[in-house]
Amino acid sequence: MGTRVTHFNYYGWFDGTNNYVYITLCSFDSSKAKEEYKKIIKESYDYAINNPLVFSDYMFRKTSSIWMDPIFDVLYFTGFNRIKNSFVSDFLYYGSGKQLLKILSDIYQSAIYLLCLARLIELFRNIKETKIEELLLYIIIYGGFLFHLFWEASSRYTLPYFFISIMCAAEGLHFVYNSSLNKRVKS
């Protein structure tokens, strides 16, 4: 499912394939289902190898749908949308609050990512003085990024990495602040 390029509308998101194979196609027989899953995986990889541009587009769309969702599917999974005629649901799900929340969350998420990048650039500029412990959080984020290239897509899975990114962004903010302070002192 995570790399099933033939299902373009889902881009790695849950598409019901596992339920269809295990329940409908294999009648709850796990050994049959295992063989079917192997066929599906092979078909997906063969398709990707024979259509690299299509696969690249698919992976770009999958990755951006996971990592660039500033709300992390929270509105969908909280269930507030099932509560009709309440101020919160009307505002967040059907009213202007939904767009406002998306815009503010986009700005916040972008700022976090940019500050992480600033700190990472600083660490690599001084790589000889950088300790492995300083890179550990970035290694966790990058490892999660690589893992989710192949796993089922859902932006809620990236939420733990975003919390880690907030810590990295705090260091990035400290670096940006000190850099701008040093420039002011020198001039």
FENTAHU-V653046 format. One record per backbone hydrogen bond with DSSP energy under -1.0 kcal/mol. NH is the residue of the N-H (numbers start at 1). CO is the residue of the C=O. E is the energy in kcal/mol with one decimal. If there is no record, write none. Layout:
nh=NH co=CO e=E
nh=NH co=CO e=E
This chain:
nh=5 co=3 e=-1.8
nh=7 co=4 e=-1.7
nh=10 co=7 e=-1.0
nh=11 co=7 e=-1.2
nh=13 co=10 e=-1.8
nh=20 co=16 e=-2.7
nh=21 co=17 e=-3.0
nh=22 co=18 e=-2.5
nh=23 co=19 e=-2.6
nh=25 co=20 e=-2.8
nh=26 co=21 e=-2.0
nh=28 co=22 e=-3.2
nh=29 co=26 e=-1.7
nh=33 co=29 e=-2.4
nh=34 co=30 e=-2.4
nh=35 co=31 e=-1.6
nh=36 co=32 e=-2.2
nh=37 co=33 e=-2.9
nh=38 co=34 e=-2.0
nh=39 co=35 e=-1.8
nh=40 co=36 e=-2.4
nh=41 co=37 e=-2.7
nh=42 co=38 e=-2.4
nh=43 co=39 e=-2.8
nh=44 co=40 e=-2.4
nh=45 co=41 e=-2.5
nh=46 co=42 e=-2.8
nh=47 co=43 e=-2.5
nh=48 co=44 e=-2.4
nh=49 co=45 e=-2.5
nh=50 co=46 e=-2.1
nh=51 co=47 e=-1.2
nh=55 co=51 e=-2.5
nh=56 co=52 e=-2.5
nh=57 co=53 e=-2.3
nh=58 co=54 e=-2.5
nh=59 co=55 e=-2.8
nh=60 co=56 e=-2.3
nh=61 co=57 e=-2.5
nh=62 co=58 e=-2.6
nh=63 co=59 e=-2.8
nh=64 co=60 e=-2.7
nh=65 co=61 e=-1.9
nh=66 co=62 e=-1.4
nh=67 co=63 e=-2.8
nh=68 co=64 e=-1.6
nh=72 co=69 e=-1.1
nh=74 co=71 e=-2.1
nh=77 co=73 e=-2.4
nh=78 co=74 e=-1.8
nh=82 co=79 e=-1.9
nh=83 co=80 e=-1.6
nh=90 co=86 e=-2.8
nh=91 co=87 e=-2.5
nh=92 co=88 e=-3.1
nh=93 co=89 e=-2.3
nh=95 co=90 e=-1.0
nh=98 co=91 e=-1.1
nh=98 co=95 e=-1.0
nh=100 co=96 e=-2.1
nh=101 co=97 e=-3.0
nh=102 co=98 e=-2.0
nh=103 co=99 e=-2.5
nh=104 co=100 e=-2.7
nh=105 co=101 e=-2.5
nh=106 co=102 e=-2.4
nh=107 co=103 e=-2.2
nh=108 co=104 e=-2.3
nh=109 co=105 e=-3.0
nh=110 co=106 e=-2.5
nh=111 co=107 e=-2.3
nh=112 co=108 e=-2.4
nh=113 co=109 e=-2.6
nh=114 co=110 e=-2.6
nh=115 co=111 e=-2.5
nh=116 co=112 e=-2.2
nh=117 co=113 e=-2.3
nh=118 co=114 e=-2.3
nh=119 co=115 e=-2.1
nh=120 co=116 e=-2.6
nh=121 co=117 e=-2.7
nh=122 co=118 e=-2.1
nh=123 co=119 e=-2.4
nh=124 co=120 e=-2.3
nh=125 co=121 e=-2.2
nh=126 co=122 e=-1.4
nh=127 co=124 e=-1.1
nh=129 co=126 e=-1.3
nh=130 co=126 e=-1.1
nh=134 co=131 e=-1.1
nh=139 co=135 e=-2.4
nh=140 co=136 e=-2.2
nh=141 co=137 e=-2.2
nh=142 co=138 e=-2.9
nh=143 co=139 e=-2.7
nh=144 co=140 e=-2.3
nh=145 co=141 e=-2.3
nh=146 co=142 e=-2.6
nh=147 co=143 e=-2.6
nh=148 co=144 e=-2.4
nh=150 co=147 e=-1.3
nh=151 co=147 e=-1.3
nh=153 co=12 e=-3.2
nh=157 co=154 e=-1.6
nh=158 co=155 e=-1.1
nh=162 co=158 e=-1.8
nh=163 co=159 e=-2.0
nh=164 co=160 e=-1.7
nh=165 co=161 e=-2.2
nh=166 co=162 e=-1.7
nh=167 co=163 e=-1.1
nh=168 co=164 e=-1.9
nh=169 co=165 e=-2.9
nh=170 co=166 e=-1.7
nh=171 co=167 e=-1.5
nh=172 co=168 e=-2.2
nh=173 co=169 e=-3.0
nh=174 co=170 e=-2.1
nh=175 co=171 e=-2.3
nh=176 co=172 e=-2.8
nh=177 co=173 e=-2.9
nh=178 co=174 e=-2.5
nh=179 co=175 e=-2.6
nh=180 co=176 e=-2.5
nh=181 co=177 e=-2.4
nh=182 co=178 e=-2.6
nh=183 co=179 e=-1.9
nh=184 co=180 e=-1.8
nh=185 co=181 e=-2.2
nh=186 co=182 e=-2.0
nh=187 co=183 e=-1.5
